[in-house]
Amino acid sequence: MIEFRRVSKSYNKGKVKAVDELDLVIKPGEIFGFLGPNGAGKTTTIKMIVGLLKPDAGAIIINGLDSQKDALKCKAMTTYVPDYPAIYERLTGLEYLNFIGDVYGVSKKDRIARIEKWLEIFELSQAVSSPIQSYSHGMRQKVVLMAALLPAPRVMVLDEPLVGLDPRASHHLKEIMREHCDQGKTLFFSTHIMEVAEKLCDRMGIINKGKLIACGSMDELKKLNHEQQESLENIFLELTEK
Amino acid sequence: MNKLRSVVRVGLKVNFGLSVLRHRLFKEKKDLWLVPLIAVAFLGLGPTLYGYLALIKIAYRLLLPLGQQHLILTYGLLAGQVFVLIFGLYYVVSAFYFSKDMDILIPLPLKPFQVMFSKFTVILVNEYLTIAFFVLPVLVYYGILSKAGLPYWLYGLVIYLLLPVIPLAVVSLLVIGMMRAVNLSRKKDALIIVGSLVLIVAGFGLQFVLNRAAGASPDPRAMIRFLTAPDGLIRRVGAVFPPSIWATKALAGGLTARGISNLLLFVGVSLTIFYGILIMAEKLFYRGLIGLGEISGRKKALSRETMSRRISSGRHPIKAIFAREWRIMNRTPIFLLNGVLVVVIVPLILVIMAQTGSGKGDNAVLLRLMTSAKPIYVILATACFMTFCSCLNGTSSSTFSREGSQFWISKIIPATPKEQVIAKFIHSYFIALLGIVVASVVAVFVAHLKVVMFAGAFSISIAAAVALTAVGMIIDLARPLLDWTNPQKAIKQNLNVLLAMLADIGILSALGYFSVILLKRGIGGGMLFAILFGALILLSYAGCRFLLEFAKKRYTQIEV
């Protein structure tokens, strides 16, 4: 579970409000999609969950623990996939996964089983012993995803995870996301692809200019909408055009 | 022409972070604290500059009656050009071939020579700043001493602006040729390191030749000895590296035919060589560059057994982070050259310079002095040499900066700042120890140090290295440079590395001063050793404690 309690974050000494008093609860077992135009505050929100940014005010509670006060425990149960896969280019894929396994304390047995499984699914077996430097953007994205899955975390936070993936890998990732939440775990992700959000998410939040302007399941969002729009894309366009 | 101007302007802005600096200084006001700090650091250079100017003055007064005072200019200009020739290599390799902005520049509708011109300009500006410390005092003070007229100052400006061109062009020529060959190979990183080492050795080989030609150190009396010899110094130096002689003759000649013709010769040759490099760039630059980043993997699936063997069985986070630091440092050519190899090369270079300089006799005197002096002086001098060699590299003061855009990983992993800092400390200290070991070899085999003295110096330097490693890490943690596109910026052009070096020199000088005062007050050698060792242990303890506390705070504060 992730709970935002009046979380705010601003830049430029308070001149630019990136996230403005966000109140939101993501329940266990839920895939939550976070939507919004460019610069609306999605990435800032995500970075605050994983500790890359510090909220100016409010608190983020992860499975009952304050992400600021119990930072290490929160980090141990959360993994993150950034919007750009900047990872250690001079390590091989396997060395990077080993590093992640070590710092998250994954046992050797689990490590072997999981790495073998994800390598096959993401078709990376041939490349895993080569330096990451030699990988394409999509391959790097797959390694980052594998690293996020390796510790079998209770909470996964993904920023635009489908960008750069081929259709097969995208399909597998969506299945993995569903599987993750079916085990009662939490998944929070941002996307610009409305069809994916519509089909995959249990609930969605739409953020605009730092404010959460709508939140709920697809049916709930439809009810919010006066024009009775059918598709998420139309609802999104109408809500964010102001 | 407009394109060229744009690409040069953008290159300068990106390299010197002008837009970012303006934003941080005047808008966010984040780096304002740096202004007084840098001012103090420069003030610290005051005594060195004073000594340098005094040397120039003495040399001028001694050479004036002989009418050979312009030799000071030859020395200053030659020193600048040799410096560019040797150290320009790092700048050229990294700016031409390791800058990530090349991925943006190559697809743009720009000709290779325009991209190369932009890169060359950036390096040129860098060199102006670097050689300013030893060339400008010579040019300016000579002008003042000789009460030079307007032509001298105008010539001086032109010569200063063109001074790095010829040596940089020579280095570029070698590097472009080397990279063309490197790019044909699969083992690119290894070849770059080997090639760079070969070029560095060649650079020092050249210095050796120049030393032999000059035959003298800048000692004014030695200069006079050579002037009275039938084979004048100027002709000997000029035979090896003529441009500095042309520049000297131009400056000394002023508006006479000799002055004008030499200025034209210097400017003409500089511009012709530069033009030649641009033509070559058009043909070879991209051939060495495109595909350099392509690293072909093995493309072979690992067997179950190999996979099981390679998957570690759960190392402690400190071990895992240490392994990461170690691998990344050793596999990134720029980091390896500037961090690890520097501590190995510098002591050896110092020895080579001492051996090849004019003064073999000087070494003998030095050794005699060392063996006859009080043992504590020998211990202190050797410890200072060892510590200096160990902390010259920027490993500790770039340890956070080197993570660059990957610092997000360190922020999200469940490893405490304490664990991360300990792993980084062990890595940096290990490199410092490597420097101490190499310096020890030099001390034992070259200076023939006695075992007791060596043991004393060794123990002081390993204690000092702990404190200085902590200081370097604290400086880098205070303002890590994480937004670089060229790894050179993280280590070689990182202001933190310079600040840490100044801090190291400050601490060592303070300890030296403190020791001299105690010795003057009649304290015994053994006692001083004990006090110094104790002070260093305390300093190391305080430094490490502060580092750990600071890390706890900074890891939360640094936002990426």
Interface residues (C-beta under 8 A of the other chain):
Chain A: N12 K13 K47 V50 G51 L52 L53 K54 Q68 A71 L72 K73 K75 A76 T78 T79 Y80 P82 A86 I87 Y88 R90 L91 L94 E95 N98 F99 I100 G101 D102 V103 Y104 G105 V106 S107 K108 R111 I112 I115 E116 S125 Q126 A127 V128 S129 S130 P131 Q133 S134 Y135
Chain B: K27 E28 G293 E294 I295 S296 G297 R298 K299 K300 A301 L302 R304 M307 S308 R310 I311 S312 S313 G314 R315 H316 P317 K319 A320 I321 A323 R324 R327 I328 R331 T332 S405 Q406 W408 I409 K411 I412 I413 P414 A415 T416 T556 Q557 E559 V560
